[in-house]
Amino acid sequence: MEKNGYTRRFAAAITAASSVIGPIIPPSGIMIIYAYTMEISVAALFAAGVYRD
């Protein structure tokens, strides 16, 4: 990112934000791998990620 003109602080902020957004916005790659490993429906995990009590 530095080669493209971004500051280190901006690059760090983008990397930190993108690393935590996966579990928040379903269906992420992590969620699909978890569903496959645990033999759970991706649709059920998607519904669980969307519905918050």
N, CA, C, O and CB atoms as a CASP TS submission, in Angstrom:
PFRMAT TS
TARGET T0000
AUTHOR 0000-0000-0000
METHOD Language model
MODEL 1
PARENT N/A
ATOM      1  N   MET     1       0.814  -1.179   0.000  1.00  0.00           N
ATOM      2  CA  MET     1       0.000   0.000   0.000  1.00  0.00           C
ATOM      3  C   MET     1       0.865   1.251   0.000  1.00  0.00           C
ATOM      4  O   MET     1       0.505   2.268  -0.594  1.00  0.00           O
ATOM      5  CB  MET     1      -0.930  -0.007   1.188  1.00  0.00           C
ATOM      6  N   GLU     2       2.004   1.168   0.670  1.00  0.00           N
ATOM      7  CA  GLU     2       2.890   2.326   0.708  1.00  0.00           C
ATOM      8  C   GLU     2       3.395   2.686  -0.692  1.00  0.00           C
ATOM      9  O   GLU     2       3.565   3.862  -1.015  1.00  0.00           O
ATOM     10  CB  GLU     2       4.073   2.055   1.642  1.00  0.00           C
ATOM     11  N   LYS     3       3.629   1.674  -1.509  1.00  0.00           N
ATOM     12  CA  LYS     3       4.098   1.925  -2.873  1.00  0.00           C
ATOM     13  C   LYS     3       3.045   2.678  -3.687  1.00  0.00           C
ATOM     14  O   LYS     3       3.382   3.382  -4.639  1.00  0.00           O
ATOM     15  CB  LYS     3       4.453   0.601  -3.567  1.00  0.00           C
ATOM     16  N   ASN     4       1.784   2.533  -3.317  1.00  0.00           N
ATOM     17  CA  ASN     4       0.701   3.215  -4.022  1.00  0.00           C
ATOM     18  C   ASN     4       0.359   4.562  -3.400  1.00  0.00           C
ATOM     19  O   ASN     4      -0.607   5.204  -3.814  1.00  0.00           O
ATOM     20  CB  ASN     4      -0.531   2.340  -4.043  1.00  0.00           C
ATOM     21  N   GLY     5       1.137   5.003  -2.408  1.00  0.00           N
ATOM     22  CA  GLY     5       0.964   6.343  -1.860  1.00  0.00           C
ATOM     23  C   GLY     5       0.152   6.442  -0.579  1.00  0.00           C
ATOM     24  O   GLY     5      -0.119   7.549  -0.114  1.00  0.00           O
ATOM     25  N   TYR     6      -0.239   5.325   0.000  1.00  0.00           N
ATOM     26  CA  TYR     6      -1.003   5.368   1.245  1.00  0.00           C
ATOM     27  C   TYR     6      -0.052   5.409   2.435  1.00  0.00           C
ATOM     28  O   TYR     6       1.045   4.852   2.381  1.00  0.00           O
ATOM     29  CB  TYR     6      -1.951   4.151   1.350  1.00  0.00           C
ATOM     30  N   THR     7      -0.474   6.065   3.501  1.00  0.00           N
ATOM     31  CA  THR     7       0.356   6.136   4.701  1.00  0.00           C
ATOM     32  C   THR     7       0.274   4.806   5.451  1.00  0.00           C
ATOM     33  O   THR     7      -0.638   4.006   5.240  1.00  0.00           O
ATOM     34  CB  THR     7      -0.089   7.315   5.617  1.00  0.00           C
ATOM     35  N   ARG     8       1.239   4.597   6.320  1.00  0.00           N
ATOM     36  CA  ARG     8       1.232   3.367   7.126  1.00  0.00           C
ATOM     37  C   ARG     8       0.018   3.301   8.038  1.00  0.00           C
ATOM     38  O   ARG     8      -0.553   2.228   8.235  1.00  0.00           O
ATOM     39  CB  ARG     8       2.506   3.271   7.960  1.00  0.00           C
ATOM     40  N   ARG     9      -0.378   4.431   8.593  1.00  0.00           N
ATOM     41  CA  ARG     9      -1.534   4.459   9.491  1.00  0.00           C
ATOM     42  C   ARG     9      -2.808   4.067   8.752  1.00  0.00           C
ATOM     43  O   ARG     9      -3.617   3.295   9.267  1.00  0.00           O
ATOM     44  CB  ARG     9      -1.696   5.851  10.118  1.00  0.00           C
ATOM     45  N   PHE    10      -2.986   4.604   7.538  1.00  0.00           N
ATOM     46  CA  PHE    10      -4.169   4.278   6.743  1.00  0.00           C
ATOM     47  C   PHE    10      -4.162   2.799   6.360  1.00  0.00           C
ATOM     48  O   PHE    10      -5.192   2.132   6.450  1.00  0.00           O
ATOM     49  CB  PHE    10      -4.231   5.160   5.478  1.00  0.00           C
ATOM     50  N   ALA    11      -3.017   2.288   5.936  1.00  0.00           N
ATOM     51  CA  ALA    11      -2.897   0.884   5.561  1.00  0.00           C
ATOM     52  C   ALA    11      -3.207  -0.027   6.750  1.00  0.00           C
ATOM     53  O   ALA    11      -3.873  -1.051   6.595  1.00  0.00           O
ATOM     54  CB  ALA    11      -1.489   0.595   5.023  1.00  0.00           C
ATOM     55  N   ALA    12      -2.725   0.345   7.930  1.00  0.00           N
ATOM     56  CA  ALA    12      -2.992  -0.450   9.127  1.00  0.00           C
ATOM     57  C   ALA    12      -4.476  -0.424   9.477  1.00  0.00           C
ATOM     58  O   ALA    12      -5.042  -1.444   9.870  1.00  0.00           O
ATOM     59  CB  ALA    12      -2.161   0.065  10.310  1.00  0.00           C
ATOM     60  N   ALA    13      -5.104   0.739   9.335  1.00  0.00           N
ATOM     61  CA  ALA    13      -6.533   0.855   9.651  1.00  0.00           C
ATOM     62  C   ALA    13      -7.375   0.021   8.685  1.00  0.00           C
ATOM     63  O   ALA    13      -8.312  -0.654   9.111  1.00  0.00           O
ATOM     64  CB  ALA    13      -6.978   2.330   9.601  1.00  0.00           C
ATOM     65  N   ILE    14      -7.055   0.059   7.402  1.00  0.00           N
ATOM     66  CA  ILE    14      -7.793  -0.729   6.413  1.00  0.00           C
ATOM     67  C   ILE    14      -7.619  -2.222   6.675  1.00  0.00           C
ATOM     68  O   ILE    14      -8.583  -2.983   6.591  1.00  0.00           O
ATOM     69  CB  ILE    14      -7.326  -0.382   4.989  1.00  0.00           C
ATOM     70  N   THR    15      -6.406  -2.639   6.988  1.00  0.00           N
ATOM     71  CA  THR    15      -6.146  -4.058   7.264  1.00  0.00           C
ATOM     72  C   THR    15      -6.884  -4.514   8.514  1.00  0.00           C
ATOM     73  O   THR    15      -7.464  -5.599   8.528  1.00  0.00           O
ATOM     74  CB  THR    15      -4.640  -4.309   7.424  1.00  0.00           C
ATOM     75  N   ALA    16      -6.869  -3.703   9.557  1.00  0.00           N
ATOM     76  CA  ALA    16      -7.570  -4.063  10.799  1.00  0.00           C
ATOM     77  C   ALA    16      -9.074  -4.135  10.581  1.00  0.00           C
ATOM     78  O   ALA    16      -9.728  -5.053  11.075  1.00  0.00           O
ATOM     79  CB  ALA    16      -7.253  -3.050  11.908  1.00  0.00           C
ATOM     80  N   ALA    17      -9.627  -3.175   9.846  1.00  0.00           N
ATOM     81  CA  ALA    17     -11.071  -3.163   9.610  1.00  0.00           C
ATOM     82  C   ALA    17     -11.502  -4.333   8.745  1.00  0.00           C
ATOM     83  O   ALA    17     -12.550  -4.932   8.988  1.00  0.00           O
ATOM     84  CB  ALA    17     -11.492  -1.855   8.956  1.00  0.00           C
ATOM     85  N   SER    18     -10.708  -4.663   7.745  1.00  0.00           N
ATOM     86  CA  SER    18     -11.095  -5.755   6.852  1.00  0.00           C
ATOM     87  C   SER    18     -10.935  -7.128   7.508  1.00  0.00           C
ATOM     88  O   SER    18     -11.598  -8.084   7.106  1.00  0.00           O
ATOM     89  CB  SER    18     -10.270  -5.698   5.577  1.00  0.00           C
ATOM     90  N   SER    19     -10.078  -7.235   8.495  1.00  0.00           N
ATOM     91  CA  SER    19      -9.887  -8.528   9.138  1.00  0.00           C
ATOM     92  C   SER    19     -11.038  -8.898  10.064  1.00  0.00           C
ATOM     93  O   SER    19     -11.269 -10.081  10.316  1.00  0.00           O
ATOM     94  CB  SER    19      -8.598  -8.528   9.910  1.00  0.00           C
ATOM     95  N   VAL    20     -11.765  -7.904  10.576  1.00  0.00           N
ATOM     96  CA  VAL    20     -12.875  -8.202  11.480  1.00  0.00           C
ATOM     97  C   VAL    20     -14.233  -8.145  10.789  1.00  0.00           C
ATOM     98  O   VAL    20     -15.238  -8.525  11.389  1.00  0.00           O
ATOM     99  CB  VAL    20     -12.862  -7.239  12.640  1.00  0.00           C
ATOM    100  N   ILE    21     -14.287  -7.684   9.549  1.00  0.00           N
ATOM    101  CA  ILE    21     -15.574  -7.533   8.883  1.00  0.00           C
ATOM    102  C   ILE    21     -16.110  -8.883   8.386  1.00  0.00           C
ATOM    103  O   ILE    21     -17.318  -9.030   8.200  1.00  0.00           O
ATOM    104  CB  ILE    21     -15.449  -6.551   7.713  1.00  0.00           C
ATOM    105  N   GLY    22     -15.239  -9.860   8.170  1.00  0.00           N
ATOM    106  CA  GLY    22     -15.670 -11.169   7.673  1.00  0.00           C
ATOM    107  C   GLY    22     -16.717 -11.854   8.523  1.00  0.00           C
ATOM    108  O   GLY    22     -17.746 -12.279   7.997  1.00  0.00           O
ATOM    109  N   PRO    23     -16.489 -11.974   9.822  1.00  0.00           N
ATOM    110  CA  PRO    23     -17.504 -12.619  10.655  1.00  0.00           C
ATOM    111  C   PRO    23     -18.786 -11.798  10.805  1.00  0.00           C
ATOM    112  O   PRO    23     -19.831 -12.343  11.159  1.00  0.00           O
ATOM    113  CB  PRO    23     -16.933 -12.895  12.013  1.00  0.00           C
ATOM    114  N   ILE    24     -18.711 -10.489  10.538  1.00  0.00           N
ATOM    115  CA  ILE    24     -19.876  -9.638  10.718  1.00  0.00           C
ATOM    116  C   ILE    24     -20.818  -9.724   9.528  1.00  0.00           C
ATOM    117  O   ILE    24     -22.033  -9.787   9.711  1.00  0.00           O
ATOM    118  CB  ILE    24     -19.446  -8.201  10.938  1.00  0.00           C
ATOM    119  N   ILE    25     -20.279  -9.726   8.306  1.00  0.00           N
ATOM    120  CA  ILE    25     -21.098  -9.737   7.095  1.00  0.00           C
ATOM    121  C   ILE    25     -21.149 -11.153   6.538  1.00  0.00           C
ATOM    122  O   ILE    25     -20.188 -11.617   5.924  1.00  0.00           O
ATOM    123  CB  ILE    25     -20.540  -8.747   6.034  1.00  0.00           C
ATOM    124  N   PRO    26     -22.254 -11.830   6.749  1.00  0.00           N
ATOM    125  CA  PRO    26     -22.364 -13.202   6.251  1.00  0.00           C
ATOM    126  C   PRO    26     -22.753 -13.221   4.790  1.00  0.00           C
ATOM    127  O   PRO    26     -23.277 -12.208   4.327  1.00  0.00           O
ATOM    128  CB  PRO    26     -23.379 -13.991   7.067  1.00  0.00           C
ATOM    129  N   PRO    27     -22.550 -14.258   4.032  1.00  0.00           N
ATOM    130  CA  PRO    27     -21.717 -15.396   4.393  1.00  0.00           C
ATOM    131  C   PRO    27     -20.267 -15.137   3.988  1.00  0.00           C
ATOM    132  O   PRO    27     -19.966 -15.046   2.798  1.00  0.00           O
ATOM    133  CB  PRO    27     -22.241 -16.685   3.729  1.00  0.00           C
ATOM    134  N   SER    28     -19.408 -15.021   4.921  1.00  0.00           N
ATOM    135  CA  SER    28     -17.991 -14.809   4.657  1.00  0.00           C
ATOM    136  C   SER    28     -17.307 -16.151   4.412  1.00  0.00           C
ATOM    137  O   SER    28     -17.881 -17.210   4.663  1.00  0.00           O
ATOM    138  CB  SER    28     -17.319 -14.060   5.830  1.00  0.00           C
ATOM    139  N   GLY    29     -16.096 -16.088   3.928  1.00  0.00           N
ATOM    140  CA  GLY    29     -15.327 -17.306   3.690  1.00  0.00           C
ATOM    141  C   GLY    29     -15.118 -18.098   4.961  1.00  0.00           C
ATOM    142  O   GLY    29     -15.176 -19.328   4.958  1.00  0.00           O
ATOM    143  N   ILE    30     -14.873 -17.387   6.048  1.00  0.00           N
ATOM    144  CA  ILE    30     -14.680 -18.043   7.345  1.00  0.00           C
ATOM    145  C   ILE    30     -15.948 -18.785   7.748  1.00  0.00           C
ATOM    146  O   ILE    30     -15.889 -19.904   8.257  1.00  0.00           O
ATOM    147  CB  ILE    30     -14.292 -17.010   8.433  1.00  0.00           C
ATOM    148  N   MET    31     -17.097 -18.150   7.514  1.00  0.00           N
ATOM    149  CA  MET    31     -18.372 -18.774   7.873  1.00  0.00           C
ATOM    150  C   MET    31     -18.627 -20.035   7.044  1.00  0.00           C
ATOM    151  O   MET    31     -19.130 -21.030   7.566  1.00  0.00           O
ATOM    152  CB  MET    31     -19.523 -17.778   7.681  1.00  0.00           C
ATOM    153  N   ILE    32     -18.286 -19.995   5.773  1.00  0.00           N
ATOM    154  CA  ILE    32     -18.490 -21.153   4.906  1.00  0.00           C
ATOM    155  C   ILE    32     -17.584 -22.308   5.322  1.00  0.00           C
ATOM    156  O   ILE    32     -18.018 -23.460   5.355  1.00  0.00           O
ATOM    157  CB  ILE    32     -18.232 -20.777   3.440  1.00  0.00           C
ATOM    158  N   ILE    33     -16.331 -22.005   5.637  1.00  0.00           N
ATOM    159  CA  ILE    33     -15.403 -23.043   6.099  1.00  0.00           C
ATOM    160  C   ILE    33     -15.876 -23.625   7.428  1.00  0.00           C
ATOM    161  O   ILE    33     -15.813 -24.836   7.636  1.00  0.00           O
ATOM    162  CB  ILE    33     -13.973 -22.472   6.242  1.00  0.00           C
ATOM    163  N   TYR    34     -16.345 -22.769   8.320  1.00  0.00           N
ATOM    164  CA  TYR    34     -16.869 -23.240   9.607  1.00  0.00           C
ATOM    165  C   TYR    34     -18.075 -24.149   9.394  1.00  0.00           C
ATOM    166  O   TYR    34     -18.186 -25.197  10.029  1.00  0.00           O
ATOM    167  CB  TYR    34     -17.255 -22.047  10.506  1.00  0.00           C
ATOM    168  N   ALA    35     -18.973 -23.748   8.503  1.00  0.00           N
ATOM    169  CA  ALA    35     -20.165 -24.563   8.226  1.00  0.00           C
ATOM    170  C   ALA    35     -19.778 -25.919   7.671  1.00  0.00           C
ATOM    171  O   ALA    35     -20.348 -26.937   8.061  1.00  0.00           O
ATOM    172  CB  ALA    35     -21.096 -23.844   7.242  1.00  0.00           C
ATOM    173  N   TYR    36     -18.823 -25.941   6.775  1.00  0.00           N
ATOM    174  CA  TYR    36     -18.375 -27.215   6.197  1.00  0.00           C
ATOM    175  C   TYR    36     -17.726 -28.098   7.263  1.00  0.00           C
ATOM    176  O   TYR    36     -18.003 -29.295   7.336  1.00  0.00           O
ATOM    177  CB  TYR    36     -17.383 -26.965   5.041  1.00  0.00           C
ATOM    178  N   THR    37     -16.874 -27.510   8.077  1.00  0.00           N
ATOM    179  CA  THR    37     -16.170 -28.269   9.116  1.00  0.00           C
ATOM    180  C   THR    37     -17.121 -28.824  10.170  1.00  0.00           C
ATOM    181  O   THR    37     -16.983 -29.970  10.599  1.00  0.00           O
ATOM    182  CB  THR    37     -15.126 -27.392   9.784  1.00  0.00           C
ATOM    183  N   MET    38     -18.089 -28.003  10.584  1.00  0.00           N
ATOM    184  CA  MET    38     -19.016 -28.409  11.639  1.00  0.00           C
ATOM    185  C   MET    38     -20.270 -29.092  11.105  1.00  0.00           C
ATOM    186  O   MET    38     -21.157 -29.470  11.870  1.00  0.00           O
ATOM    187  CB  MET    38     -19.411 -27.210  12.455  1.00  0.00           C
ATOM    188  N   GLU    39     -20.336 -29.251   9.755  1.00  0.00           N
ATOM    189  CA  GLU    39     -21.485 -29.888   9.111  1.00  0.00           C
ATOM    190  C   GLU    39     -22.794 -29.193   9.474  1.00  0.00           C
ATOM    191  O   GLU    39     -23.784 -29.829   9.836  1.00  0.00           O
ATOM    192  CB  GLU    39     -21.557 -31.359   9.502  1.00  0.00           C
ATOM    193  N   ILE    40     -22.764 -27.857   9.362  1.00  0.00           N
ATOM    194  CA  ILE    40     -23.918 -27.012   9.633  1.00  0.00           C
ATOM    195  C   ILE    40     -24.306 -26.315   8.334  1.00  0.00           C
ATOM    196  O   ILE    40     -23.446 -26.054   7.492  1.00  0.00           O
ATOM    197  CB  ILE    40     -23.613 -25.974  10.768  1.00  0.00           C
ATOM    198  N   SER    41     -25.565 -26.016   8.167  1.00  0.00           N
ATOM    199  CA  SER    41     -26.053 -25.332   6.983  1.00  0.00           C
ATOM    200  C   SER    41     -25.519 -23.897   6.922  1.00  0.00           C
ATOM    201  O   SER    41     -25.559 -23.166   7.911  1.00  0.00           O
ATOM    202  CB  SER    41     -27.585 -25.333   6.963  1.00  0.00           C
ATOM    203  N   VAL    42     -25.022 -23.512   5.751  1.00  0.00           N
ATOM    204  CA  VAL    42     -24.562 -22.142   5.562  1.00  0.00           C
ATOM    205  C   VAL    42     -25.741 -21.182   5.702  1.00  0.00           C
ATOM    206  O   VAL    42     -25.592 -20.082   6.233  1.00  0.00           O
ATOM    207  CB  VAL    42     -23.881 -21.974   4.180  1.00  0.00           C
ATOM    208  N   ALA    43     -26.904 -21.599   5.227  1.00  0.00           N
ATOM    209  CA  ALA    43     -28.105 -20.764   5.345  1.00  0.00           C
ATOM    210  C   ALA    43     -28.461 -20.516   6.812  1.00  0.00           C
ATOM    211  O   ALA    43     -28.872 -19.414   7.175  1.00  0.00           O
ATOM    212  CB  ALA    43     -29.291 -21.426   4.619  1.00  0.00           C
ATOM    213  N   ALA    44     -28.305 -21.530   7.644  1.00  0.00           N
ATOM    214  CA  ALA    44     -28.590 -21.368   9.074  1.00  0.00           C
ATOM    215  C   ALA    44     -27.605 -20.396   9.718  1.00  0.00           C
ATOM    216  O   ALA    44     -27.988 -19.572  10.548  1.00  0.00           O
ATOM    217  CB  ALA    44     -28.535 -22.729   9.791  1.00  0.00           C
ATOM    218  N   LEU    45     -26.339 -20.498   9.331  1.00  0.00           N
ATOM    219  CA  LEU    45     -25.351 -19.556   9.864  1.00  0.00           C
ATOM    220  C   LEU    45     -25.609 -18.139   9.348  1.00  0.00           C
ATOM    221  O   LEU    45     -25.441 -17.162  10.079  1.00  0.00           O
ATOM    222  CB  LEU    45     -23.926 -20.005   9.487  1.00  0.00           C
ATOM    223  N   PHE    46     -26.018 -18.040   8.090  1.00  0.00           N
ATOM    224  CA  PHE    46     -26.350 -16.738   7.522  1.00  0.00           C
ATOM    225  C   PHE    46     -27.501 -16.109   8.308  1.00  0.00           C
ATOM    226  O   PHE    46     -27.447 -14.933   8.668  1.00  0.00           O
ATOM    227  CB  PHE    46     -26.721 -16.871   6.022  1.00  0.00           C
ATOM    228  N   ALA    47     -28.536 -16.897   8.569  1.00  0.00           N
ATOM    229  CA  ALA    47     -29.687 -16.401   9.336  1.00  0.00           C
ATOM    230  C   ALA    47     -29.246 -15.987  10.742  1.00  0.00           C
ATOM    231  O   ALA    47     -29.710 -14.972  11.261  1.00  0.00           O
ATOM    232  CB  ALA    47     -30.801 -17.485   9.416  1.00  0.00           C
ATOM    233  N   ALA    48     -28.372 -16.749  11.348  1.00  0.00           N
ATOM    234  CA  ALA    48     -27.897 -16.419  12.683  1.00  0.00           C
ATOM    235  C   ALA    48     -27.080 -15.131  12.672  1.00  0.00           C
ATOM    236  O   ALA    48     -27.117 -14.357  13.628  1.00  0.00           O
ATOM    237  CB  ALA    48     -27.066 -17.567  13.249  1.00  0.00           C
ATOM    238  N   GLY    49     -26.337 -14.905  11.579  1.00  0.00           N
ATOM    239  CA  GLY    49     -25.539 -13.691  11.476  1.00  0.00           C
ATOM    240  C   GLY    49     -26.388 -12.459  11.218  1.00  0.00           C
ATOM    241  O   GLY    49     -26.038 -11.364  11.657  1.00  0.00           O
ATOM    242  N   VAL    50     -27.493 -12.623  10.516  1.00  0.00           N
ATOM    243  CA  VAL    50     -28.358 -11.502  10.197  1.00  0.00           C
ATOM    244  C   VAL    50     -29.260 -11.160  11.377  1.00  0.00           C
ATOM    245  O   VAL    50     -29.442  -9.987  11.704  1.00  0.00           O
ATOM    246  CB  VAL    50     -29.197 -11.814   8.962  1.00  0.00           C
ATOM    247  N   TYR    51     -29.819 -12.176  12.013  1.00  0.00           N
ATOM    248  CA  TYR    51     -30.744 -11.954  13.123  1.00  0.00           C
ATOM    249  C   TYR    51     -29.974 -11.745  14.408  1.00  0.00           C
ATOM    250  O   TYR    51     -29.217 -12.614  14.841  1.00  0.00           O
ATOM    251  CB  TYR    51     -31.718 -13.131  13.272  1.00  0.00           C
ATOM    252  N   ARG    52     -30.166 -10.611  15.001  1.00  0.00           N
ATOM    253  CA  ARG    52     -29.530 -10.318  16.295  1.00  0.00           C
ATOM    254  C   ARG    52     -30.595  -9.976  17.292  1.00  0.00           C
ATOM    255  O   ARG    52     -31.505  -9.199  17.001  1.00  0.00           O
ATOM    256  CB  ARG    52     -28.506  -9.163  16.181  1.00  0.00           C
ATOM    257  N   ASP    53     -30.495 -10.533  18.433  1.00  0.00           N
ATOM    258  CA  ASP    53     -31.498 -10.328  19.472  1.00  0.00           C
ATOM    259  C   ASP    53     -31.363  -9.021  20.165  1.00  0.00           C
ATOM    260  O   ASP    53     -32.145  -8.717  21.066  1.00  0.00           O
ATOM    261  CB  ASP    53     -31.431 -11.406  20.467  1.00  0.00           C
TER
END
